[in-house]
Amino acid sequence: MLPTHDVDCPYCGKFLYTALSLENVVDADAPTSPRLETDERGNFVRCAHCQERVPMKPVVTIGGRRGFRLAEEIIRPR
């Protein structure tokens, strides 16, 4: 089993999701994953605490599963 750890919201610092690896990847098909949304700016999850839109980037895990991680774009200050 892969190591897991919690990833915090880059805006408010509270829990956002549990990651599968050290690269902050969340399994897109797991029933406990946060709901991924898509709009004209791309993929994102909504923080349950501050309601901020957190950009996500699609990735494929070593095992070939679909996943997402925090996008590398600059996060705007609040």
Phi and psi restraints in degrees (value plus and minus 20) as a CYANA .aco file:
   2 LEU   PHI     -93.9   -53.9
   2 LEU   PSI     129.2   169.2
   3 PRO   PHI     -88.0   -48.0
   3 PRO   PSI     129.2   169.2
   4 THR   PHI    -144.8  -104.8
   4 THR   PSI     137.3   177.3
   5 HIS   PHI    -177.8  -137.8
   5 HIS   PSI     140.7   180.7
   6 ASP   PHI    -104.6   -64.6
   6 ASP   PSI     121.6   161.6
   7 VAL   PHI    -131.8   -91.8
   7 VAL   PSI     109.9   149.9
   8 ASP   PHI    -114.3   -74.3
   8 ASP   PSI     134.9   174.9
   9 CYS   PHI     -83.7   -43.7
   9 CYS   PSI     111.6   151.6
  10 PRO   PHI     -90.7   -50.7
  10 PRO   PSI     -30.7     9.3
  11 TYR   PHI    -114.9   -74.9
  11 TYR   PSI     -69.2   -29.2
  12 CYS   PHI    -129.7   -89.7
  12 CYS   PSI     -33.3     6.7
  13 GLY   PHI      62.5   102.5
  13 GLY   PSI     -15.9    24.1
  14 LYS   PHI    -114.0   -74.0
  14 LYS   PSI     146.4   186.4
  15 PHE   PHI     -72.2   -32.2
  15 PHE   PSI     111.3   151.3
  16 LEU   PHI    -132.3   -92.3
  16 LEU   PSI     -70.9   -30.9
  17 TYR   PHI    -183.0  -143.0
  17 TYR   PSI     147.9   187.9
  18 THR   PHI    -118.2   -78.2
  18 THR   PSI     105.5   145.5
  19 ALA   PHI    -113.2   -73.2
  19 ALA   PSI     134.0   174.0
  20 LEU   PHI    -108.1   -68.1
  20 LEU   PSI     -37.2     2.8
  21 SER   PHI    -169.2  -129.2
  21 SER   PSI    -199.3  -159.3
  22 LEU   PHI     -91.2   -51.2
  22 LEU   PSI     -30.3     9.7
  23 GLU   PHI    -113.5   -73.5
  23 GLU   PSI      -6.0    34.0
  24 ASN   PHI      41.7    81.7
  24 ASN   PSI      13.4    53.4
  25 VAL   PHI    -105.5   -65.5
  25 VAL   PSI     114.5   154.5
  26 VAL   PHI    -130.5   -90.5
  26 VAL   PSI     114.7   154.7
  27 ASP   PHI     -89.7   -49.7
  27 ASP   PSI      97.7   137.7
  28 ALA   PHI     -86.0   -46.0
  28 ALA   PSI     -44.4    -4.4
  29 ASP   PHI    -122.4   -82.4
  29 ASP   PSI     -20.7    19.3
  30 ALA   PHI     -94.6   -54.6
  30 ALA   PSI     119.8   159.8
  31 PRO   PHI     -85.1   -45.1
  31 PRO   PSI     -40.9    -0.9
  32 THR   PHI    -114.0   -74.0
  32 THR   PSI     -19.3    20.7
  33 SER   PHI     -90.0   -50.0
  33 SER   PSI     130.7   170.7
  34 PRO   PHI     -85.7   -45.7
  34 PRO   PSI     135.5   175.5
  35 ARG   PHI     -93.0   -53.0
  35 ARG   PSI      98.0   138.0
  36 LEU   PHI    -102.9   -62.9
  36 LEU   PSI     110.9   150.9
  37 GLU   PHI    -136.9   -96.9
  37 GLU   PSI     141.3   181.3
  38 THR   PHI    -155.5  -115.5
  38 THR   PSI     116.6   156.6
  39 ASP   PHI    -158.6  -118.6
  39 ASP   PSI    -187.3  -147.3
  40 GLU   PHI     -83.2   -43.2
  40 GLU   PSI     -38.7     1.3
  41 ARG   PHI    -115.2   -75.2
  41 ARG   PSI     -24.9    15.1
  42 GLY   PHI      99.2   139.2
  42 GLY   PSI    -179.8  -139.8
  43 ASN   PHI    -102.9   -62.9
  43 ASN   PSI     126.3   166.3
  44 PHE   PHI    -181.4  -141.4
  44 PHE   PSI     142.9   182.9
  45 VAL   PHI    -139.3   -99.3
  45 VAL   PSI     133.3   173.3
  46 ARG   PHI    -119.5   -79.5
  46 ARG   PSI     106.2   146.2
  47 CYS   PHI     -86.6   -46.6
  47 CYS   PSI     109.5   149.5
  48 ALA   PHI     -90.4   -50.4
  48 ALA   PSI     -37.4     2.6
  49 HIS   PHI    -114.5   -74.5
  49 HIS   PSI     -71.2   -31.2
  50 CYS   PHI    -126.3   -86.3
  50 CYS   PSI     -26.2    13.8
  51 GLN   PHI      47.6    87.6
  51 GLN   PSI      -6.5    33.5
  52 GLU   PHI     -94.1   -54.1
  52 GLU   PSI     128.4   168.4
  53 ARG   PHI    -100.8   -60.8
  53 ARG   PSI      97.8   137.8
  54 VAL   PHI    -128.4   -88.4
  54 VAL   PSI      89.3   129.3
  55 PRO   PHI     -81.6   -41.6
  55 PRO   PSI     118.4   158.4
  56 MET   PHI    -146.7  -106.7
  56 MET   PSI     130.5   170.5
  57 LYS   PHI    -137.1   -97.1
  57 LYS   PSI     112.2   152.2
  58 PRO   PHI     -92.0   -52.0
  58 PRO   PSI     122.6   162.6
  59 VAL   PHI    -161.0  -121.0
  59 VAL   PSI     143.4   183.4
  60 VAL   PHI    -136.3   -96.3
  60 VAL   PSI     106.4   146.4
  61 THR   PHI     -93.3   -53.3
  61 THR   PSI     148.4   188.4
  62 ILE   PHI     -77.2   -37.2
  62 ILE   PSI     -55.3   -15.3
  63 GLY   PHI     -98.5   -58.5
  63 GLY   PSI     -18.7    21.3
  64 GLY   PHI      65.7   105.7
  64 GLY   PSI      -8.7    31.3
  65 ARG   PHI    -106.9   -66.9
  65 ARG   PSI     132.7   172.7
  66 ARG   PHI     -94.5   -54.5
  66 ARG   PSI     116.4   156.4
  67 GLY   PHI    -169.9  -129.9
  67 GLY   PSI     156.2   196.2
  68 PHE   PHI    -161.4  -121.4
  68 PHE   PSI     133.3   173.3
  69 ARG   PHI    -162.5  -122.5
  69 ARG   PSI     149.0   189.0
  70 LEU   PHI     -76.5   -36.5
  70 LEU   PSI     114.7   154.7
  71 ALA   PHI     -87.8   -47.8
  71 ALA   PSI     135.1   175.1
  72 GLU   PHI    -107.3   -67.3
  72 GLU   PSI     -18.5    21.5
  73 GLU   PHI     -87.0   -47.0
  73 GLU   PSI     137.0   177.0
  74 ILE   PHI     -88.6   -48.6
  74 ILE   PSI     111.1   151.1
  75 ILE   PHI    -104.8   -64.8
  75 ILE   PSI     107.1   147.1
  76 ARG   PHI     -91.8   -51.8
  76 ARG   PSI     122.2   162.2
  77 PRO   PHI     -90.6   -50.6
  77 PRO   PSI     131.3   171.3
